[in-house]
């Protein structure tokens, strides 16, 4: 199984907006609307930030938004805050072979 | 508020079975429409979905691990379990249990337990 592709790191200044991208294939991101995004602080469990490409769970700040174009999904964080500094992982349903869930390698966000 | 918590040995021997329990509180695992899963994370393999069980008892596993994985549940105790057979050093990871975010199996996972580190070593 191929993992989804994410940049290893991204940075942005306080108050800025940044986007984190996640590349896949037509068997996963491009073919289905089951992209989710997770935030993980060091030593903590992942926290769901976006599900089904664009949906925010209750309690997640409106500064977080998700989108998809072709085989690439994106997570955008607006008005960067210090507490946004964390690792972000994308995930998708994959119909390649037996259906399963796949993850990206993660992007480390640094807030300057 | 729904919470999930992993428990089990922090050490497993190579070739033996790695066994973990997830305790669910604040909700019932046999509530119609919910699914419950196991995932793991390691520096070498990243995040990986292992397998899940539905409120009805149906299971679905990652095909890359399917031959070694059993996910089961004790509905009366509100627990679900992971057994990973023939463990190797490559199975050393932090293991998480989680609820699937919605009644749609593929929507994602929320919430997650805090995770438990399992080391496979003799």
gemmi code that builds the backbone of each chain (N, CA, C; Angstrom):
import gemmi

chains = {
    "A": [
        ("UNK", (0.842, -1.180, 0.000), (0.000, 0.000, 0.000), (0.885, 1.240, 0.000)),
        ("UNK", (0.520, 2.225, -0.781), (1.274, 3.466, -0.793), (0.662, 4.440, 0.178)),
        ("UNK", (1.515, 5.099, 0.952), (1.046, 6.136, 1.849), (0.766, 7.392, 1.032)),
        ("UNK", (0.011, 8.278, 1.616), (-0.226, 9.585, 1.027), (1.023, 10.442, 1.222)),
        ("UNK", (1.230, 11.411, 0.341), (2.464, 12.202, 0.363), (2.217, 13.592, 0.948)),
        ("UNK", (2.984, 13.912, 1.975), (2.935, 15.235, 2.589), (4.342, 15.806, 2.686)),
        ("UNK", (4.458, 17.137, 2.631), (5.735, 17.785, 2.886), (6.126, 17.555, 4.339)),
        ("UNK", (7.433, 17.439, 4.575), (7.877, 17.131, 5.935), (7.627, 18.286, 6.896)),
        ("UNK", (7.713, 19.499, 6.389), (7.567, 20.644, 7.285), (7.002, 21.855, 6.551)),
        ("UNK", (6.374, 22.717, 7.317), (5.877, 23.992, 6.820), (5.940, 24.973, 7.989)),
        ("UNK", (6.091, 26.242, 7.679), (6.120, 27.238, 8.748), (5.318, 28.456, 8.344)),
        ("UNK", (4.888, 29.191, 9.346), (4.141, 30.412, 9.117), (4.220, 31.295, 10.333)),
        ("UNK", (3.967, 32.568, 10.138), (4.016, 33.530, 11.246), (2.666, 33.643, 11.937)),
        ("UNK", (2.711, 34.093, 13.169), (1.476, 34.318, 13.915), (0.517, 35.185, 13.101)),
        ("UNK", (-0.728, 34.749, 13.027), (-1.748, 35.506, 12.325), (-1.852, 35.211, 10.842)),
        ("UNK", (-0.812, 34.542, 10.304), (-0.801, 34.214, 8.886), (-1.728, 33.029, 8.593)),
        ("UNK", (-1.934, 32.754, 7.303), (-2.636, 31.545, 6.873), (-1.651, 30.628, 6.169)),
        ("UNK", (-1.780, 29.342, 6.401), (-0.941, 28.364, 5.706), (-1.812, 27.212, 5.219)),
        ("UNK", (-1.300, 26.512, 4.220), (-1.975, 25.310, 3.735), (-0.999, 24.150, 3.740)),
        ("UNK", (-1.512, 22.994, 4.095), (-0.743, 21.752, 4.080), (-1.404, 20.847, 3.049)),
        ("UNK", (-0.611, 20.329, 2.134), (-1.179, 19.500, 1.077), (-0.889, 18.015, 1.310)),
        ("UNK", (-1.702, 17.205, 0.669), (-1.642, 15.751, 0.821), (-1.982, 15.148, -0.538)),
        ("UNK", (-1.017, 14.469, -1.129), (-1.208, 13.941, -2.480), (-1.458, 12.444, -2.465)),
        ("UNK", (-2.388, 12.046, -3.279), (-2.716, 10.631, -3.378), (-2.961, 10.234, -4.818)),
        ("UNK", (-3.905, 9.346, -5.011), (-4.217, 8.826, -6.342), (-5.724, 8.802, -6.552)),
        ("UNK", (-6.126, 8.339, -7.712), (-7.552, 8.235, -8.004), (-8.219, 7.111, -7.211)),
        ("UNK", (-7.401, 6.251, -6.607), (-7.963, 5.165, -5.789), (-8.244, 5.606, -4.362)),
        ("UNK", (-7.750, 6.769, -4.012), (-7.993, 7.238, -2.647), (-8.554, 8.664, -2.674)),
        ("UNK", (-7.685, 9.661, -2.532), (-8.178, 11.041, -2.447), (-9.022, 11.411, -3.650)),
        ("UNK", (-8.536, 11.111, -4.839), (-9.221, 11.551, -6.046), (-10.546, 10.866, -6.312)),
        ("UNK", (-10.729, 9.686, -5.778), (-11.912, 8.914, -6.107), (-12.994, 8.881, -5.042)),
        ("UNK", (-12.690, 9.423, -3.884), (-13.633, 9.309, -2.762), (-13.554, 10.544, -1.873)),
        ("UNK", (-14.661, 10.872, -1.234), (-14.687, 12.039, -0.343), (-14.527, 11.621, 1.111)),
        ("UNK", (-13.460, 10.867, 1.358), (-13.197, 10.374, 2.709), (-11.808, 10.799, 3.182)),
        ("UNK", (-11.490, 12.072, 2.994), (-10.222, 12.595, 3.486), (-10.436, 13.154, 4.884)),
        ("UNK", (-9.556, 12.803, 5.791), (-9.589, 13.368, 7.135), (-8.210, 13.909, 7.493)),
        ("UNK", (-8.195, 14.835, 8.436), (-6.963, 15.479, 8.896), (-6.893, 15.411, 10.420)),
        ("UNK", (-5.671, 15.150, 10.928), (-5.448, 15.025, 12.352), (-4.330, 15.960, 12.785)),
        ("UNK", (-4.489, 16.506, 13.992), (-3.460, 17.321, 14.634), (-2.878, 16.498, 15.781)),
        ("UNK", (-1.555, 16.503, 15.897), (-0.925, 15.759, 16.977), (0.177, 16.587, 17.617)),
        ("UNK", (0.002, 16.888, 18.885), (1.055, 17.548, 19.651), (1.979, 16.484, 20.221)),
        ("UNK", (3.226, 16.830, 20.510), (4.195, 15.853, 20.995), (3.695, 15.095, 22.214)),
        ("UNK", (3.798, 13.775, 22.144), (3.396, 12.933, 23.260), (1.900, 12.763, 23.436)),
        ("UNK", (1.126, 13.320, 22.517), (-0.335, 13.249, 22.639), (-0.919, 12.388, 21.521)),
        ("UNK", (-2.193, 12.042, 21.682), (-2.882, 11.296, 20.645), (-3.305, 12.233, 19.511)),
        ("UNK", (-3.430, 11.709, 18.317), (-3.986, 12.520, 17.232), (-5.403, 12.995, 17.558)),
        ("UNK", (-5.735, 14.180, 17.056), (-7.064, 14.766, 17.236), (-7.654, 15.038, 15.864)),
        ("UNK", (-8.873, 14.586, 15.635), (-9.528, 14.799, 14.351), (-9.878, 16.269, 14.183)),
        ("UNK", (-9.441, 16.866, 13.067), (-9.706, 18.272, 12.786), (-10.685, 18.448, 11.623)),
        ("UNK", (-10.621, 17.545, 10.657), (-11.478, 17.607, 9.466), (-11.828, 16.172, 9.073)),
        ("UNK", (-13.078, 15.934, 8.701), (-13.449, 14.626, 8.155), (-14.296, 14.810, 6.896)),
        ("UNK", (-14.309, 13.792, 6.062), (-15.047, 13.841, 4.790), (-14.728, 15.121, 4.019)),
        ("UNK", (-13.451, 15.402, 3.910), (-12.833, 16.486, 3.120), (-13.008, 17.856, 3.740)),
        ("UNK", (-14.249, 18.218, 4.108), (-14.513, 19.600, 4.506), (-15.190, 19.764, 5.860)),
        ("UNK", (-15.582, 18.699, 6.496), (-16.386, 18.804, 7.718), (-15.537, 18.928, 8.969)),
        ("UNK", (-15.961, 19.866, 9.848), (-15.259, 20.061, 11.127), (-16.053, 19.407, 12.245)),
        ("UNK", (-15.390, 18.581, 13.074), (-16.097, 18.052, 14.247), (-16.464, 19.190, 15.189)),
        ("UNK", (-17.465, 18.936, 16.001), (-17.860, 19.904, 17.009), (-16.663, 20.243, 17.901)),
        ("UNK", (-16.455, 21.528, 18.147), (-15.380, 21.946, 19.029), (-14.095, 22.346, 18.313)),
        ("UNK", (-13.972, 22.013, 17.048), (-12.779, 22.397, 16.283), (-12.957, 23.818, 15.753)),
        ("UNK", (-11.937, 24.618, 15.909), (-11.999, 26.019, 15.509), (-12.316, 26.186, 14.019)),
        ("UNK", (-13.075, 27.201, 13.715), (-13.399, 27.533, 12.332), (-12.195, 28.016, 11.536)),
        ("UNK", (-11.054, 28.200, 12.206), (-9.837, 28.585, 11.497), (-9.277, 27.433, 10.663)),
        ("UNK", (-9.777, 26.237, 10.920), (-9.325, 25.052, 10.195), (-10.339, 24.708, 9.111)),
        ("UNK", (-9.859, 24.533, 7.897), (-10.751, 24.162, 6.806), (-10.055, 23.179, 5.880)),
        ("UNK", (-10.854, 22.356, 5.200), (-10.317, 21.360, 4.296), (-10.907, 21.490, 2.909)),
        ("UNK", (-10.131, 21.034, 1.925), (-10.588, 21.064, 0.545), (-9.897, 19.960, -0.239)),
        ("UNK", (-10.351, 19.777, -1.475), (-9.764, 18.747, -2.329), (-9.858, 19.183, -3.782)),
        ("UNK", (-8.795, 18.904, -4.542), (-8.812, 19.145, -5.975), (-8.072, 18.005, -6.644)),
        ("UNK", (-8.792, 17.254, -7.457), (-8.174, 16.095, -8.090), (-7.681, 15.107, -7.046)),
        ("UNK", (-6.417, 14.714, -7.164), (-5.837, 13.742, -6.240), (-5.139, 14.368, -5.043)),
        ("UNK", (-5.339, 15.669, -4.832), (-4.672, 16.373, -3.742), (-5.681, 17.025, -2.809)),
        ("UNK", (-5.483, 16.780, -1.523), (-6.300, 17.415, -0.494), (-5.458, 18.446, 0.239)),
        ("UNK", (-6.122, 19.418, 0.819), (-5.413, 20.474, 1.538), (-6.116, 20.808, 2.844)),
        ("UNK", (-5.302, 21.123, 3.838), (-5.776, 21.653, 5.105), (-5.274, 23.078, 5.206)),
        ("UNK", (-6.174, 24.025, 5.425), (-5.794, 25.419, 5.573), (-6.061, 25.863, 6.999)),
        ("UNK", (-5.082, 26.528, 7.572), (-5.223, 27.089, 8.904), (-5.059, 28.598, 8.773)),
        ("UNK", (-6.078, 29.326, 9.150), (-6.016, 30.784, 9.067), (-5.768, 31.373, 10.448)),
        ("UNK", (-5.228, 32.585, 10.479), (-4.968, 33.253, 11.755), (-4.118, 32.399, 12.674)),
        ("UNK", (-2.957, 31.966, 12.183), (-2.111, 31.052, 12.944), (-1.907, 31.504, 14.384)),
        ("UNK", (-2.015, 30.539, 15.288), (-1.772, 30.779, 16.701), (-0.659, 29.855, 17.174)),
        ("UNK", (-0.043, 30.224, 18.276), (1.086, 29.445, 18.786), (0.694, 27.995, 19.038)),
        ("UNK", (-0.526, 27.769, 19.513), (-0.955, 26.409, 19.840), (-1.238, 25.550, 18.619)),
        ("UNK", (-1.176, 26.149, 17.437), (-1.345, 25.366, 16.207), (-0.077, 24.602, 15.852)),
        ("UNK", (1.043, 24.956, 16.501), (2.310, 24.265, 16.210), (2.171, 22.800, 16.622)),
        ("UNK", (2.270, 21.914, 15.657), (2.013, 20.487, 15.864), (2.320, 19.733, 14.577)),
        ("UNK", (2.169, 18.423, 14.634), (2.224, 17.597, 13.427), (0.811, 17.410, 12.892)),
        ("UNK", (0.677, 17.423, 11.573), (-0.616, 17.238, 10.929), (-0.538, 16.068, 9.954)),
        ("UNK", (-1.500, 15.167, 10.079), (-1.544, 13.971, 9.250), (-2.827, 13.962, 8.432)),
        ("UNK", (-2.706, 13.584, 7.171), (-3.899, 13.364, 6.370), (-4.173, 11.859, 6.303)),
        ("UNK", (-5.401, 11.514, 5.978), (-5.802, 10.117, 5.880), (-6.902, 10.015, 4.839)),
        ("UNK", (-7.007, 8.849, 4.226), (-8.044, 8.653, 3.217), (-8.463, 7.202, 3.149)),
        ("UNK", (-9.673, 6.997, 2.735), (-10.136, 5.679, 2.314), (-9.425, 5.326, 1.012)),
        ("UNK", (-9.033, 4.052, 0.893), (-8.426, 3.582, -0.345), (-9.197, 2.385, -0.865)),
        ("UNK", (-9.560, 2.448, -2.144), (-10.256, 1.338, -2.781), (-9.313, 0.463, -3.601)),
        ("UNK", (-8.009, 0.670, -3.409), (-7.012, -0.147, -4.101), (-6.942, -1.508, -3.428)),
        ("UNK", (-7.419, -2.543, -4.107), (-7.491, -3.855, -3.479), (-8.628, -3.910, -2.489)),
        ("UNK", (-8.413, -4.588, -1.371), (-9.423, -4.626, -0.297), (-9.488, -3.237, 0.325)),
        ("UNK", (-10.674, -2.661, 0.484), (-10.783, -1.308, 1.047), (-10.078, -1.184, 2.385)),
        ("UNK", (-9.389, -0.057, 2.552), (-8.661, 0.151, 3.785), (-8.395, 1.641, 3.966)),
        ("UNK", (-7.827, 1.987, 5.116), (-7.488, 3.376, 5.442), (-5.986, 3.554, 5.286)),
        ("UNK", (-5.582, 4.677, 4.681), (-4.161, 4.989, 4.567), (-3.901, 6.374, 5.138)),
        ("UNK", (-2.642, 6.609, 5.542), (-2.241, 7.870, 6.154), (-1.069, 8.480, 5.395)),
        ("UNK", (-0.935, 9.786, 5.522), (0.252, 10.477, 5.054), (1.336, 10.415, 6.120)),
        ("UNK", (2.549, 10.800, 5.718), (3.679, 10.735, 6.625), (3.722, 11.854, 7.660)),
        ("UNK", (2.874, 12.854, 7.490), (2.820, 13.944, 8.460), (3.606, 15.173, 8.050)),
        ("UNK", (3.114, 16.344, 8.436), (3.777, 17.632, 8.204), (3.941, 18.344, 9.530)),
        ("UNK", (5.145, 18.724, 9.848), (5.419, 19.474, 11.083), (5.197, 20.954, 10.813)),
        ("UNK", (4.246, 21.563, 11.508), (3.976, 22.986, 11.389), (4.711, 23.740, 12.493)),
        ("UNK", (5.522, 24.694, 12.073), (6.220, 25.572, 13.009), (5.613, 26.968, 12.905)),
        ("UNK", (5.230, 27.521, 14.036), (4.674, 28.878, 14.067), (5.769, 29.833, 14.527)),
        ("UNK", (6.130, 30.750, 13.648), (7.245, 31.661, 13.921), (6.807, 32.872, 14.741)),
    ],
    "B": [
        ("UNK", (-19.144, 12.460, 28.285), (-18.199, 12.572, 27.172), (-17.542, 11.217, 26.924)),
        ("UNK", (-17.573, 10.772, 25.683), (-17.011, 9.474, 25.344), (-15.499, 9.483, 25.502)),
        ("UNK", (-14.976, 8.464, 26.152), (-13.535, 8.293, 26.278), (-13.174, 6.844, 25.997)),
        ("UNK", (-11.974, 6.658, 25.437), (-11.453, 5.314, 25.194), (-10.056, 5.250, 25.787)),
        ("UNK", (-9.678, 4.084, 26.303), (-8.406, 3.938, 27.009), (-7.813, 2.572, 26.738)),
        ("UNK", (-6.576, 2.556, 26.262), (-5.883, 1.313, 25.987), (-5.218, 0.770, 27.258)),
        ("UNK", (-5.103, -0.551, 27.325), (-4.351, -1.174, 28.409), (-3.795, -2.499, 27.916)),
        ("UNK", (-2.722, -2.930, 28.573), (-2.104, -4.193, 28.206), (-0.618, -4.165, 28.457)),
        ("UNK", (0.032, -5.313, 28.248), (1.480, -5.397, 28.484), (2.258, -4.454, 27.589)),
        ("UNK", (3.285, -3.860, 28.137), (4.129, -2.973, 27.357), (5.247, -3.708, 26.630)),
        ("UNK", (5.318, -5.009, 26.870), (6.377, -5.805, 26.254), (5.790, -7.103, 25.723)),
        ("UNK", (6.142, -7.432, 24.515), (5.751, -8.714, 23.917), (6.989, -9.375, 23.342)),
        ("UNK", (7.022, -10.685, 23.393), (8.185, -11.408, 22.870), (8.005, -11.708, 21.382)),
        ("UNK", (9.086, -11.717, 20.635), (9.002, -12.070, 19.215), (8.343, -13.429, 19.033)),
        ("UNK", (7.524, -13.547, 18.028), (6.765, -14.736, 17.625), (5.528, -14.974, 18.488)),
        ("UNK", (5.381, -14.230, 19.578), (4.210, -14.419, 20.423), (3.102, -13.435, 20.009)),
        ("UNK", (1.985, -13.489, 20.756), (0.826, -12.668, 20.424), (0.782, -11.420, 21.283)),
        ("UNK", (0.655, -10.280, 20.610), (0.498, -8.985, 21.272), (-0.992, -8.804, 21.537)),
        ("UNK", (-1.346, -8.543, 22.808), (-2.759, -8.431, 23.177), (-3.017, -7.133, 23.913)),
        ("UNK", (-4.044, -6.404, 23.485), (-4.410, -5.142, 24.103), (-5.923, -5.068, 24.304)),
        ("UNK", (-6.323, -4.276, 25.290), (-7.739, -4.038, 25.598), (-8.025, -2.544, 25.497)),
        ("UNK", (-9.181, -2.213, 24.966), (-9.650, -0.833, 24.949), (-10.925, -0.756, 25.789)),
        ("UNK", (-10.903, 0.090, 26.788), (-12.074, 0.301, 27.649), (-12.786, 1.579, 27.227)),
        ("UNK", (-14.077, 1.455, 26.981), (-14.880, 2.590, 26.536), (-15.733, 3.088, 27.700)),
        ("UNK", (-15.729, 4.380, 27.925), (-16.568, 4.976, 28.960), (-17.334, 6.158, 28.380)),
        ("UNK", (-18.485, 6.437, 28.952), (-19.299, 7.537, 28.463), (-20.143, 7.183, 27.261)),
        ("UNK", (-20.212, 5.913, 26.927), (-21.010, 5.454, 25.799), (-20.929, 3.950, 25.705)),
        ("UNK", (-21.816, 3.348, 24.934), (-21.851, 1.900, 24.801), (-21.324, 1.468, 23.440)),
        ("UNK", (-20.489, 0.427, 23.431), (-19.911, -0.003, 22.157), (-20.929, -0.736, 21.288)),
        ("UNK", (-22.085, -1.116, 21.844), (-23.080, -1.760, 20.990), (-24.184, -0.792, 20.576)),
        ("UNK", (-23.904, 0.513, 20.687), (-24.832, 1.513, 20.174), (-24.866, 1.433, 18.656)),
        ("UNK", (-26.048, 1.291, 18.120), (-26.208, 1.121, 16.682), (-25.511, 2.227, 15.900)),
        ("UNK", (-24.744, 1.817, 14.893), (-24.118, 2.774, 13.992), (-22.676, 3.105, 14.302)),
        ("UNK", (-22.179, 2.664, 15.454), (-20.805, 3.012, 15.797), (-19.843, 1.869, 15.491)),
        ("UNK", (-18.595, 2.267, 15.206), (-17.519, 1.328, 14.926), (-16.320, 1.708, 15.786)),
        ("UNK", (-15.481, 0.724, 16.072), (-14.380, 0.923, 17.019), (-13.104, 0.331, 16.433)),
        ("UNK", (-12.014, 1.108, 16.501), (-10.824, 0.682, 15.777), (-9.536, 0.704, 16.579)),
        ("UNK", (-8.554, 0.033, 16.006), (-7.189, 0.028, 16.514), (-6.256, 0.627, 15.456)),
        ("UNK", (-5.344, 1.451, 15.896), (-4.327, 2.056, 15.035), (-3.006, 2.017, 15.782)),
        ("UNK", (-1.928, 2.219, 15.049), (-0.625, 2.280, 15.692), (0.249, 3.307, 15.006)),
        ("UNK", (1.306, 3.710, 15.708), (2.218, 4.727, 15.190), (3.634, 4.395, 15.612)),
        ("UNK", (4.530, 4.396, 14.649), (5.939, 4.160, 14.934), (6.772, 5.069, 14.048)),
        ("UNK", (7.990, 5.378, 14.451), (8.839, 6.250, 13.632), (9.076, 5.676, 12.235)),
        ("UNK", (9.160, 4.364, 12.134), (9.480, 3.748, 10.858), (8.295, 3.582, 9.924)),
        ("UNK", (7.108, 3.344, 10.503), (5.932, 3.023, 9.689), (4.872, 4.128, 9.710)),
        ("UNK", (5.082, 5.160, 10.530), (4.086, 6.224, 10.627), (2.805, 5.724, 11.257)),
        ("UNK", (1.704, 6.407, 10.919), (0.387, 6.002, 11.418), (-0.172, 4.896, 10.535)),
        ("UNK", (-0.802, 3.914, 11.150), (-1.309, 2.750, 10.414), (-2.595, 2.267, 11.054)),
        ("UNK", (-3.622, 2.107, 10.242), (-4.865, 1.510, 10.715), (-4.683, 0.003, 10.761)),
        ("UNK", (-5.088, -0.610, 11.882), (-4.916, -2.049, 12.051), (-6.205, -2.799, 11.746)),
        ("UNK", (-7.287, -2.399, 12.360), (-8.551, -3.080, 12.137), (-9.629, -2.506, 13.023)),
        ("UNK", (-10.875, -2.854, 12.719), (-12.011, -2.292, 13.448), (-13.110, -3.319, 13.623)),
        ("UNK", (-13.979, -3.043, 14.599), (-15.155, -3.874, 14.842), (-16.371, -2.970, 14.941)),
        ("UNK", (-17.468, -3.420, 14.378), (-18.699, -2.642, 14.406), (-19.570, -3.041, 15.586)),
        ("UNK", (-20.584, -2.204, 15.843), (-21.520, -2.471, 16.935), (-22.187, -3.839, 16.765)),
        ("UNK", (-22.279, -4.289, 15.514), (-22.922, -5.566, 15.217), (-21.975, -6.745, 15.377)),
        ("UNK", (-20.678, -6.443, 15.609), (-19.688, -7.504, 15.725), (-18.925, -7.795, 14.449)),
        ("UNK", (-19.316, -7.169, 13.344), (-18.567, -7.355, 12.100), (-17.191, -6.703, 12.217)),
        ("UNK", (-16.187, -7.340, 11.626), (-14.821, -6.805, 11.675), (-14.287, -6.535, 10.282)),
        ("UNK", (-13.327, -5.622, 10.222), (-12.677, -5.279, 8.961), (-11.252, -4.875, 9.294)),
        ("UNK", (-10.277, -5.531, 8.633), (-8.881, -5.312, 8.982), (-8.075, -4.761, 7.813)),
        ("UNK", (-6.948, -4.140, 8.150), (-5.993, -3.709, 7.142), (-5.484, -4.960, 6.423)),
        ("UNK", (-5.620, -5.017, 5.104), (-5.190, -6.225, 4.388), (-3.716, -6.563, 4.585)),
        ("UNK", (-2.895, -5.566, 4.907), (-1.463, -5.841, 5.097), (-1.196, -6.578, 6.409)),
        ("UNK", (-2.152, -6.566, 7.310), (-1.991, -7.218, 8.610), (-3.035, -8.295, 8.861)),
        ("UNK", (-3.976, -8.432, 7.921), (-5.186, -9.219, 8.165), (-4.918, -10.627, 8.658)),
        ("UNK", (-3.894, -11.275, 8.148), (-3.661, -12.678, 8.514), (-3.199, -12.828, 9.956)),
        ("UNK", (-2.757, -11.728, 10.570), (-2.231, -11.813, 11.943), (-3.130, -11.132, 12.982)),
        ("UNK", (-4.197, -10.481, 12.516), (-4.992, -9.622, 13.401), (-6.350, -10.214, 13.731)),
        ("UNK", (-6.717, -10.119, 14.998), (-8.094, -10.393, 15.418), (-8.561, -9.231, 16.280)),
        ("UNK", (-9.654, -8.613, 15.880), (-10.312, -7.597, 16.699), (-11.621, -8.196, 17.185)),
        ("UNK", (-11.846, -8.130, 18.486), (-13.065, -8.704, 19.068), (-13.590, -7.769, 20.146)),
        ("UNK", (-14.740, -8.117, 20.708), (-15.343, -7.237, 21.713), (-16.110, -8.034, 22.749)),
        ("UNK", (-16.185, -7.476, 23.947), (-17.067, -7.991, 25.002), (-18.071, -6.873, 25.261)),
        ("UNK", (-19.233, -6.985, 24.621), (-20.218, -5.917, 24.711), (-20.689, -5.703, 26.144)),
        ("UNK", (-20.725, -6.791, 26.933), (-21.232, -6.686, 28.306), (-20.302, -5.859, 29.187)),
        ("UNK", (-18.999, -5.855, 28.836), (-18.032, -5.105, 29.635), (-17.618, -3.795, 28.975)),
        ("UNK", (-18.165, -3.535, 27.796), (-17.833, -2.315, 27.055), (-16.337, -2.240, 26.725)),
        ("UNK", (-15.771, -3.385, 26.398), (-14.373, -3.466, 26.016), (-14.271, -4.009, 24.593)),
        ("UNK", (-13.236, -3.601, 23.870), (-12.872, -4.327, 22.663), (-11.375, -4.593, 22.689)),
        ("UNK", (-10.960, -5.562, 21.869), (-9.634, -6.142, 22.043), (-8.880, -6.231, 20.711)),
        ("UNK", (-7.560, -6.263, 20.843), (-6.690, -6.487, 19.697), (-5.765, -7.650, 20.006)),
        ("UNK", (-5.671, -8.583, 19.087), (-4.645, -9.614, 19.158), (-3.876, -9.589, 17.845)),
        ("UNK", (-2.558, -9.470, 17.960), (-1.669, -9.445, 16.800), (-0.686, -10.597, 16.966)),
        ("UNK", (-0.837, -11.604, 16.122), (-0.054, -12.835, 16.251), (1.318, -12.697, 15.598)),
        ("UNK", (2.196, -13.589, 15.988), (3.540, -13.687, 15.387), (4.235, -12.327, 15.385)),
        ("UNK", (4.280, -11.702, 16.535), (4.849, -10.356, 16.634), (6.337, -10.354, 16.286)),
        ("UNK", (6.779, -9.274, 15.660), (8.191, -9.054, 15.374), (8.570, -7.659, 15.847)),
        ("UNK", (9.845, -7.358, 15.763), (10.324, -6.037, 16.176), (9.633, -4.922, 15.384)),
        ("UNK", (9.224, -5.229, 14.170), (8.546, -4.228, 13.335), (7.178, -3.838, 13.886)),
        ("UNK", (6.660, -4.621, 14.823), (5.365, -4.309, 15.441), (5.521, -3.410, 16.664)),
        ("UNK", (6.753, -3.072, 17.015), (6.984, -2.130, 18.108), (6.410, -0.770, 17.726)),
        ("UNK", (5.489, -0.261, 18.533), (4.783, 0.964, 18.180), (3.964, 1.438, 19.377)),
        ("UNK", (3.447, 2.652, 19.275), (2.408, 3.115, 20.181), (1.070, 2.719, 19.569)),
        ("UNK", (0.282, 1.993, 20.323), (-1.008, 1.494, 19.848), (-2.132, 2.355, 20.423)),
        ("UNK", (-3.048, 2.742, 19.546), (-4.190, 3.565, 19.923), (-5.490, 2.825, 19.638)),
        ("UNK", (-6.473, 3.014, 20.521), (-7.833, 2.635, 20.158), (-8.629, 3.916, 19.948)),
        ("UNK", (-9.668, 3.810, 19.147), (-10.449, 4.989, 18.790), (-11.836, 4.572, 18.345)),
        ("UNK", (-12.754, 5.505, 18.423), (-14.061, 5.297, 17.812), (-14.043, 5.903, 16.418)),
        ("UNK", (-14.728, 5.279, 15.483), (-14.905, 5.899, 14.183), (-15.779, 7.141, 14.378)),
        ("UNK", (-15.446, 8.191, 13.618), (-16.037, 9.503, 13.872), (-17.550, 9.550, 13.630)),
        ("UNK", (-18.032, 8.817, 12.648), (-19.464, 8.818, 12.333), (-19.919, 7.387, 12.062)),
        ("UNK", (-21.164, 7.228, 11.756), (-21.684, 5.906, 11.414), (-21.154, 5.416, 10.072)),
        ("UNK", (-20.568, 6.321, 9.289), (-19.916, 5.949, 8.033), (-18.519, 5.429, 8.370)),
        ("UNK", (-18.260, 4.196, 8.081), (-17.035, 3.517, 8.530), (-15.768, 4.266, 8.152)),
        ("UNK", (-15.795, 4.957, 7.012), (-14.558, 5.530, 6.457), (-14.348, 7.008, 6.796)),
        ("UNK", (-15.134, 7.548, 7.695), (-15.093, 8.992, 7.944), (-13.910, 9.468, 8.764)),
        ("UNK", (-13.200, 8.573, 9.433), (-12.111, 9.010, 10.293), (-12.312, 8.509, 11.707)),
        ("UNK", (-11.423, 8.930, 12.611), (-11.425, 8.398, 13.967), (-11.480, 9.529, 14.996)),
        ("UNK", (-12.412, 9.428, 15.941), (-12.589, 10.452, 16.955), (-13.573, 9.980, 18.012)),
        ("UNK", (-13.159, 9.934, 19.282), (-11.851, 10.316, 19.814), (-10.858, 9.150, 19.811)),
        ("UNK", (-9.627, 9.479, 20.153), (-8.556, 8.491, 20.295), (-8.218, 8.332, 21.780)),
        ("UNK", (-7.715, 7.154, 22.141), (-7.142, 6.987, 23.456), (-5.769, 7.649, 23.501)),
        ("UNK", (-5.187, 7.680, 24.670), (-3.886, 8.339, 24.827), (-2.748, 7.532, 24.227)),
        ("UNK", (-2.980, 6.245, 23.962), (-1.952, 5.394, 23.361), (-1.158, 4.627, 24.400)),
        ("UNK", (-0.692, 3.468, 23.995), (0.153, 2.653, 24.861), (1.312, 2.099, 24.047)),
        ("UNK", (2.507, 2.267, 24.557), (3.703, 1.802, 23.850), (3.882, 0.308, 24.082)),
        ("UNK", (4.017, -0.432, 22.999), (4.306, -1.861, 23.072), (5.628, -2.114, 22.366)),
        ("UNK", (6.541, -2.708, 23.077), (7.842, -3.061, 22.536), (7.904, -4.563, 22.330)),
        ("UNK", (8.333, -4.980, 21.151), (8.506, -6.410, 20.881), (9.987, -6.724, 20.972)),
        ("UNK", (10.337, -7.474, 21.989), (11.750, -7.778, 22.226), (11.848, -8.993, 23.138)),
        ("UNK", (12.915, -9.741, 22.952), (13.136, -10.902, 23.818), (13.870, -10.496, 25.100)),
    ],
}
model = gemmi.Model(1)
for chain_id, residues in chains.items():
    chain = gemmi.Chain(chain_id)
    for i, (resn, *xyz) in enumerate(residues, 1):
        res = gemmi.Residue()
        res.name, res.seqid = resn, gemmi.SeqId(i, " ")
        for name, pos in zip(("N", "CA", "C"), xyz):
            atom = gemmi.Atom()
            atom.name, atom.element = name, gemmi.Element(name[0])
            atom.pos, atom.b_iso = gemmi.Position(*pos), 0.0
            res.add_atom(atom)
        chain.add_residue(res)
    model.add_chain(chain)
structure = gemmi.Structure()
structure.add_model(model)
structure.setup_entities()
